[in-house]
Amino acid sequence: MARAVSKRSSVGTTKAPAGKTRESKTALGTKLDPKMLQHFYREMLLIRRFEERAGQMYGMGLIGGFCHLYIGQEAVVVGMQSALDERDSVITGYRDHGHMLACGMESRGVMAELTGRRGGYSRGKGGSMHMFSREKRFFGGHGIVGGQVSLGGGLAFASKYRGDGGVALAYFGDGASNQGQVAETMNMAALWKLPLIFVIENNKYGMGTAVNRSSAGEGLFKRGEAYGIPGEKVDGMNVLTVAEKAKEIVAYAREKGPYVLEMETYRYRGHSMSDPAKYRSRDEVSKMREERDPIETLRELIIKRKIASADDLKAIDADVRAIVADAAEFAQESPEPDPSELYTDILIEA
Amino acid sequence: MPTEILMPALSPTMTEGKLAKWLVKEGDDVRAGDLIAEIETDKATMEVEAVDEGTVGKIFIAEGTEGVSVNSVIAVLVGEGEVVSSSSHAKQTKKANPPAEEISGAVQSKVIVSEPDGAEMNAEEASAYSSTVSMTVREALRDAMAEEMRSNSNVFLMGEEVAEYQGAYKVSQGLLEEFGARRVIDTPITEHGFAGIGVGAAMDGLRPIVEFMTFNFAMQAIDQIINSAAKTLYMSGGQMGCPIVFRGPNGAAARVAAQHSQCYASWYAHCPGLIVVAPYSAGDAKGLLKSAIRNPNPVIFLENEILYGQTFEVPTADDFTVPIGKAKVLRPGKDITITAFSLMCRDALAAAEILAAEGIDAEVIDLRTIRPLDTDAIVKSVKKTNRLVSVEEGWPYAGIGAELAATMMDKAFDWLDAPVKRVSGKDVPMPYAANLEKLALPQVEDIVSAAKSICYR
C-alpha cells in the first residue's frame, strides 16, 4: 500500500497508524484513518486561509499583477498529493498557491513571492504564477495556459528515462484542456507509456467561458480516449474520494502509463482578482459553498464520526491562522530584491 | 524519336549524385513506372522510375559513377525499330534548364571546402588544427552528438525522423544503432508538444538535444522555447535551469519558398536566457555543438542545409571543443571588416577575394555565436579597419546587422570612417521563382558593392 499521507507534506505524518481505533469507512469502502483526516482538514484549511489572506493583501496593494485564488478547489490538490512520494513530480498552471502549500513549500516563501520580496521562492522575480521548488519536486507555476502539460510530459519522461519509478502529475484546468499541446502530450504519453497523470481541474469556467461553451464532447475525462488513455470523472469537492482515487491511479501510472482524471470542482472567487465574475449568478456560487464545500464536508464527517472534537478542530484552525499571519507578516517585512538581482539568473555560468 | 533519361534532382539542394546501380540493362523493355536505377544523394539512396516506355537503347553512365550532375543524360530509350546514333549523344551533359546563371546562388554553391589560410583563433583552438581529418558538416554534427552521448548518459536526441529514418537530413545517421531507442527517439510531428517534453526533461536534469527538421517548424514550439526554456531560470530565482539544445537547419535551402526559407538568428538572439550559435565550418559545427550540449543553458543551434554536405578539416583531438561566445577571423585584412555567420561566411570570403583583386584588403569575421555576441572581437577589428559590413541571410528590419550597427555606434563610434553597411536578405517573404529567389538572397556582388561603397571606391 502507498503511504496514506505525503512524506513531503510539512505537517503530515509519513505512515498511517496501525491502530484500529475509531476507524470508519468512506463511500468507496476503505478505512478512514483519523490522522489522515485531520491532516487533510489542516492542509485544506491552510490553503483556504492563505488564499483569503492573499486576496486581502491584493486589495491592500501589497500583491501586484495577476493573482488567481484556489478557494473552493482545495480538495483536489490535497487529495492528489496524499498519494505521492519523494520520487514524484508536480507541475501546474498559474492557479498554483494551493499546489505549492500541498507540496510542502513554506507559507512564508510563497507569500513573500506574492509580495515580490527577497524572501520569496523566486527571490521576488517570479510572482504568483512562477514559483518552483526543486527540493519538493514542484516544477511550477506556469503562466501560459496549457504549457505545463507538455512540460509535465517531460518530467514523466525523465522519470522513465532514469527508471526511478517516479510519476508526474500535470494539473491543468478545463480551459487549458483545449490547448493543442495537451492533445500532443497525450499522444506521446500513450506512445511512450509515460508515468503521467493528467489532472484536469474542471472548475466549470475557463476565465469567463463556461465549459460547455468551450469544450466539445461528453466529458474532459474522455479526452485521452483517442490515444487509448483511460480516464474518469472524480468528485473533486470530496477530499476522501480524491485521495482514494489518487492512490489507485498513481499506482496505475507507475506501472502502466498515462491516465486522465477529471476533477469536478469549483472556484468560489473570480478567475483572477480583477474578475467581477458576471458570467455566473451569486446563487450558483453560494449554493456550491453551502452544499459542497470540501472543508465543511470534511469537518462534518470528522465531528459526526467522532474522529476529532470541535475543540480539536478549533486548535487546528488557530494553528493555521497563526501560520498564515506569520507568512503575511514575513511577506511584508522581507525586503525588496536588491537592484543587482535584475541581472542575475539569466544564464548559468558554464 | 529516342527519349533521353536525365539524372534527376532528388532534393531541393541536390546538384549531383552517384549512380549507384542500374536495375535495367541495354535491350530491356521498360514501361512507365518500372524501376530503372538507384541514385545516391548525400542524404539517401533513392530508386528512380521510368516515366516513358521503350527499350533501353544505351546506358551512358556506368553504375558506381560518382558526381553525376543533375540533368546529365544517363541513358536513352528507343522506340520500336529505332537505333541509337552514337553521334547524337556525344555530349553527355545537357544544359540545365533554366540556365545556370538563373539558378539561385545557393544551388551553385560547391566551392568552399576548407578554412582559408590565416584564420585567427585562440591558441588552444588553433593548436587543435595541427592534426585534422576531412569531414562534412553533417558528419561533424553527428560525431559531436555521438561523443557527448558516450560521455554523458543523460544526453539524448529526440525529434522527427531522427532514429529509424536516420535523420531527415541524415545528420543522426547511425545514432539509433549505437545508442538504442531509449536515447534516440522518433517523435510524432508535434513540435510544440515534444519541445515542451524536452524542456520539462531538462528542468528535471536530463540533457536533451531536440532536433527540429527545420527551424521553420520550430515556430510551432517557440512558446516553449522562449516562455519555458529561456525564462524559467530567471522566474525561479536561479533554481530551475534548462540544459537543452534545440538544433536543426535554419535559413533558405533552395527553391522551397517562403514558409521553408527563413533565418531565425535575430528572432532568438532577441531573447535573454537563450544562447544562439550558428556555425559555418565542420570544425566549428562539431566543437560548438559539443560545447552547446555541455552548456547548462538552453542553446539554439542554427545549422544550414546547404552546408551539411560541405567538407572541411576537423581536428582529430578527442576532446576538441569550440568556446561559445567567440568569433573567428576567417581572413585577416586591414581595409574593411566583413562579419557573417553560417552559410554567408562562404559569400563573405568570396567577396573578400574579389575585393582583394581590386586592392581592398577585407577582414572576414565569422560571428559563430550570435548571442552572446563577441563584441570585443568585432570592435577590435573595426578599430583596425574603420569600416564594417554586416552580412546575414535574414531580413534587415531589427536584424543582426541592425544590432551590429547600434553596437558600433556605442563602442566604436570614434573609429568609424564610414557608416556601417548592412547586406541582408530582402525585406520580403522568400519567393519561389529561381530568379526572384536569387534577388531576395544576399549575393557575393552585393557584399562587394557594399564594401566598395563605404571604402568610397
Interface residues (C-beta under 8 A of the other chain):
Chain A: S89 I91 G120 Y121 S122 R123 G124 K125 G126 H130 M131 F132 S133 R134 F139 G140 G141 H142 G143 I144 G147 V149 S150 L151 G152 G153 G154 L155 F157 A158 S159 Y161 R162 G180 Q181 E184 T185 N187 M188 L191 W192 T344 D345 I346 L347 I348 A350
Chain B: F156 R182 I185 T187 P188 T190 H192 G193 F194 A195 G196 I197 G198 V199 G200 A201 A202 M203 D204 G205 L206 D223 Q224 N227 S228 T232 L233 Y234 M235 S236 G237 G238 Q239 M240 G241 P272 G273 I275 S291 R294 N295 P296 N297 I324
